[in-house]
Amino acid sequence: MCRDTYPDRPIGLAGLRFAGERQVFHVYATWADWAFDHAGWNREADLLAITACRTSTGVIRSPAPATT
């Protein structure tokens, strides 16, 4: 829906990894301040805060790895 309404705004990808780790454990789409994953659309800041709380550790937002 957002792609049809706002075709000039890019949709990106980001990943989450635990602090001190290199491995990305969760990848999601980004659009402005929003994140889309299996839980639907949520504010990206909320996604990071909830994930840190549920895992009881710090999480770091990373650009998603490129696919070839």
C-alpha positions as CSV (number, residue, x, y, z in Angstrom):
1,M,0.0,0.0,0.0
2,C,2.7,2.5,1.0
3,R,4.6,1.7,-2.2
4,D,1.6,2.6,-4.4
5,T,0.8,5.8,-2.4
6,Y,4.4,7.0,-2.1
7,P,6.5,5.6,-4.9
8,D,9.3,8.2,-4.4
9,R,10.0,7.1,-0.9
10,P,12.5,4.2,-0.6
11,I,11.9,1.0,1.3
12,G,15.0,-0.2,2.9
13,L,16.2,-3.3,4.8
14,A,17.8,-3.3,8.3
15,G,18.9,-6.0,10.7
16,L,19.2,-6.5,14.4
17,R,22.2,-8.1,16.1
18,F,23.1,-8.5,19.7
19,A,25.6,-6.1,21.1
20,G,29.1,-7.4,20.6
21,E,28.0,-9.9,18.0
22,R,28.5,-9.8,14.2
23,Q,25.6,-12.2,13.2
24,V,22.3,-10.5,12.3
25,F,19.4,-12.4,13.8
26,H,16.4,-10.5,12.5
27,V,15.9,-8.6,9.2
28,Y,13.0,-6.2,8.5
29,A,11.9,-3.7,6.0
30,T,12.2,0.0,6.9
31,W,10.1,3.0,5.6
32,A,10.7,6.4,7.2
33,D,10.5,5.7,11.0
34,W,8.6,2.5,10.5
35,A,9.6,-1.1,10.5
36,F,7.8,-4.1,8.9
37,D,8.4,-7.7,10.0
38,H,6.3,-10.7,11.0
39,A,4.5,-8.6,13.6
40,G,3.3,-6.0,11.0
41,W,4.1,-2.3,10.9
42,N,5.5,-0.8,14.1
43,R,7.7,2.2,14.9
44,E,11.3,1.2,14.4
45,A,12.3,2.6,17.8
46,D,9.6,0.4,19.4
47,L,10.9,-2.7,17.6
48,L,14.4,-2.1,18.9
49,A,13.2,-1.4,22.5
50,I,10.8,-4.4,22.6
51,T,13.5,-6.7,21.2
52,A,16.1,-5.5,23.7
53,C,13.6,-6.0,26.6
54,R,12.5,-9.5,25.4
55,T,16.1,-10.7,24.9
56,S,17.4,-9.0,28.1
57,T,20.4,-7.7,26.1
58,G,21.4,-4.8,24.0
59,V,20.6,-4.9,20.3
60,I,22.2,-2.9,17.5
61,R,20.6,-1.9,14.2
62,S,22.7,-2.8,11.2
63,P,22.2,-2.4,7.5
64,A,21.0,-5.8,6.2
65,P,23.6,-7.8,4.3
66,A,23.4,-7.4,0.6
67,T,22.2,-10.3,-1.4
68,T,23.7,-11.3,-4.7
